[in-house]
Amino acid sequence: TIFTETGEKVFFDKNGDPAARYDLLNWQQGEDGTTEFVKVGFYDASLQPEFQLSFNNISIVWAKNEHQVPVSVCSESCPTGTRKAVKKGKPVCCYDCILCAEGEKSNKTGMAQECITSI
């Protein structure tokens, strides 16, 4: 452990490397149209695991100036009794939910494979 001029502790691992420390920055558009880099959290590997990552989700601005976290899929999970059918020309996360044929079932939400024959 070494103390810097500002009183900050610096830790080194067994190889003599310092612990990773990063500020988490969010690119936001200012009122005048300029890009601003707003600190929304940090990562500090020298802290206990449960305290290494910290961020303020409220201050994050997502694409299109949204304050809600965007979803990473364009289709919701298919309900029980249906199966996924990929939409032609779309990413694999985009699909329709199609009812299983008579005598077939899917007993889990979000089944990726075809419906199975009921026993």
Residue pairs with C-beta under 8 A, 6 or more apart in sequence:
1 9
1 10
1 11
2 9
2 10
2 12
3 9
3 10
4 10
9 46
10 18
11 18
11 19
11 46
12 18
12 19
13 19
19 44
19 45
19 46
20 43
20 44
20 45
21 42
21 43
21 44
21 45
21 46
22 42
22 43
22 44
23 39
23 41
23 42
24 39
24 40
24 41
24 42
24 43
24 55
25 37
25 38
25 39
25 40
26 37
26 38
26 40
26 59
26 60
26 61
27 35
27 36
27 37
28 35
28 36
28 37
28 38
28 61
29 35
29 36
29 61
29 65
30 36
38 59
38 61
40 55
40 56
40 57
40 59
40 60
41 53
41 54
41 55
41 56
42 53
42 54
42 55
43 52
43 53
44 51
44 52
45 52
57 69
58 67
60 67
61 67
62 68
62 69
62 70
63 70
72 93
73 93
73 94
74 90
74 91
74 93
74 94
75 84
75 93
75 94
75 95
75 96
75 97
77 109
77 110
78 84
78 95
78 97
78 106
78 109
78 110
78 111
79 97
79 109
80 106
80 107
80 108
80 109
81 99
81 100
81 105
81 106
82 97
82 98
82 99
82 100
82 106
82 111
83 97
83 98
83 100
83 106
83 111
83 113
83 114
83 115
84 95
84 96
84 97
84 98
84 110
84 111
84 112
85 95
85 96
85 97
85 98
86 92
86 94
86 95
87 94
87 95
87 96
100 106
100 115
101 115
103 117
103 118
104 115
104 116
104 117
104 118
105 115
105 116
105 118
106 115
106 116
